[in-house]
Amino acid sequence: MTALLETAPFAPVSDILISAADEIRRIKVPILLLAAPSIEGSLALAPIEAALVDSGIPYRRRFKLEAPNEGSWIHILGSGEETGPRIETNPFRLTIAGTVVKGLTGHRGDERKGPLTAIAQCNVLGQLISPHGLRTRRMKPWALSGNWLHSSLDTTYDPVFTTIRDQLVEEGVIRVVCLPEVPEPNVSIHNWIDPTALDAITSRWPTLDVEGRARALSHLVKPSLASSTPSTARLEEIIWHCVLSSGWSTDLAGQITAGAQLWKEYAAPIAAAKLVDKLLRDGKI
């Protein structure tokens, strides 16, 4: 059992994911992995592939929208699907889709819901298949990437994102820092961030007290106030809650930006394959 699986957001899907992992380890027949040739599809397949490689279980990868009628397969549905995971046996077939779940309980007992993405579910499935595998362990920080890519973070506070992030921090998988503490930040898509101003803040960061750091970051984000995007929730993650893991010089958001660039340089299936291969090889983009 993984610690992340025991958190509240995964309660509705835990039984299916555990059963799927048990079945995958039991049958050990070649499994076909299917997903759309998108960044979401790539980030969903990568942790499953990592676990299968670590466990020596044969598989094939195919970037295709529809699952075949024959054989054993794992099919990752797109971000527009919110039907949750479904499993069949004889032959083994697993469909993984996002679903809306309880993320946190408010101080008044009210439930705060958010999206449990296919990417997060695939990450936990990988951990269940190969809990001690090297490649699988390196994929754990990427459990957050689905919620980062989800539109919910542009409209409201995402309690599922927060729950997953806090659990990974508690496990020591990630640490959360401010943008000036990221060794090689990638803010190329945020035209409201002045790179020169960011460099200046970074150079002075060790000498600033808490109040000085707050003023510096407030000045840095001031141009964003003239635009409707990013949302306040996403802005906080971009500037104040950057996610770093062991061996990373660029935070999670910056790596996702770099990964998305592949789709501008290559045809979608090639870009998707390159991203998965990069993650399997290095655990980072």
GICORHU-V939977 format. One line per field, one symbol per residue. ss: DSSP state (2 for helix, 1 for strand, 0 for the rest). phi: phi as a letter, one per 30 degrees, with the letter a starting at -180 (. if undefined). psi: psi as a letter, one per 40 degrees, with the letter a starting at -180 (. if undefined). A space follows every 50 residues. Layout:
ss=???
phi=???
psi=???
//
This chain:
ss=00022202220002222222222222200011111000222222222222 22222000111110000000001111000000000111000011110011 11111000001111110222222222222000022222222222222220 02222000222222222222200111102220000000000000222222 22222220022222222222222222000002222222200111100000 02222222220222200222222222222222000
phi=.cdddddedcedcddddddddddddddhcecccbaddbdddddddeddee ddddcicdabcbcadcdddbicabccddddcbcidbbbbhddbbccbdac bdcbcddciddccadcddddddddeedddbdcdddddddeddeddddddd dddccadcddeddddddddddidbbcbdedcdebdccddcddcdeddddd dddcedcddedddddddddddeddddbdbddeddedddccbdcbbeiccc deddddeddddeddcbdedddddddddddddciac
psi=hidddeiddedeeddddddddddddddfihhhhhiigidddddddddddd ddddefhiiihhgidiiieiihihhhiieehfeaiiiiigihhhhhiiih ihdihieeeihhiihhiddddddddddddgdeiddddeeddededdddei edeedihhddddddddddddeediihiideehdgigfdegeehhdddddd dddeddeiadddddddddddeddeeeieiiidddddddddfhhiihehei idddddddddddeediiddddddddddddddeei.
//
